[in-house]
Amino acid sequence: MSRQVDEPVIRASELGEYVYCARSWWLRRVQGVQSRNQASLRSGTAAHDRHGRGVATLQTQRRLATLLLAVALLVLLAAVLMALMGGAG
């Protein structure tokens, strides 16, 4: 079943906006009124972008740390096994 072209799409972010302030959502979505505080909105968007990049960097660093820990444990395990095998012979 295909969606009709003229059927409106409401995104999850819009639901959050509606829950936060239904009147603001209605003014923007239905009436087409734009905020008078565009500079602050751009500043907030930039701050969220910076935060998102920071979170992505930390996630990458955490994955790398986990990988390095796994490698170190494997090297330790190999060293212990070699010591046990060498000592038994």
C-alpha positions in Angstrom: 0.0 0.0 0.0 1.6 3.3 -1.0 1.3 6.6 0.7 -0.5 9.4 -1.2 1.7 12.3 -2.2 -0.5 14.9 -0.5 -0.5 13.0 2.8 1.5 14.9 5.4 4.5 13.4 7.0 5.1 14.0 10.7 8.6 13.1 11.9 9.5 11.9 15.4 11.3 15.2 16.1 8.0 17.0 15.4 6.2 14.9 17.9 8.8 16.0 20.5 8.3 19.6 19.5 4.5 19.2 19.8 4.8 17.6 23.2 7.1 20.5 24.3 4.8 23.2 23.0 1.8 22.4 20.9 1.1 26.1 20.1 4.6 26.6 18.8 4.3 23.5 16.6 0.9 24.6 15.3 2.2 28.1 14.5 5.2 26.7 12.5 3.6 23.6 10.9 0.1 24.8 10.2 0.4 28.6 10.0 3.9 28.7 8.5 5.1 31.3 11.1 8.9 31.3 11.5 10.6 32.0 14.7 11.9 35.6 15.2 14.9 34.1 17.1 16.8 32.7 14.1 20.2 33.5 15.4 19.6 31.7 18.6 18.2 28.7 16.7 21.3 28.6 14.5 23.5 28.8 17.5 21.6 25.9 19.2 21.8 23.8 16.1 25.6 24.4 15.9 26.0 23.5 19.6 24.0 20.3 19.0 26.2 19.5 16.0 29.4 20.0 18.1 28.0 17.8 20.9 27.1 15.1 18.4 30.6 15.1 16.9 32.0 14.8 20.4 29.7 11.9 21.3 30.7 10.1 18.0 34.4 10.7 18.8 34.0 9.2 22.3 32.2 6.2 20.9 35.0 5.6 18.5 37.6 5.9 21.3 35.6 3.5 23.5 35.5 0.9 20.7 39.2 1.3 20.1 40.0 0.9 23.8 37.8 -2.2 23.9 39.7 -3.7 20.9 43.1 -2.9 22.4 42.1 -4.4 25.7 40.9 -7.6 23.9 44.3 -7.8 22.0 46.2 -7.3 25.3 44.2 -10.1 26.9 44.9 -12.4 24.0 48.6 -11.6 24.1 48.6 -12.3 27.9 46.8 -15.5 27.4 49.3 -16.6 24.7 52.2 -15.7 27.0 50.7 -17.7 29.9 50.1 -20.7 27.7 53.6 -20.6 26.2 55.0 -20.4 29.8 53.0 -23.4 30.9 53.9 -25.4 27.8 57.5 -24.5 28.1 57.7 -25.3 31.8 56.0 -28.7 31.3 58.5 -29.9 28.7 
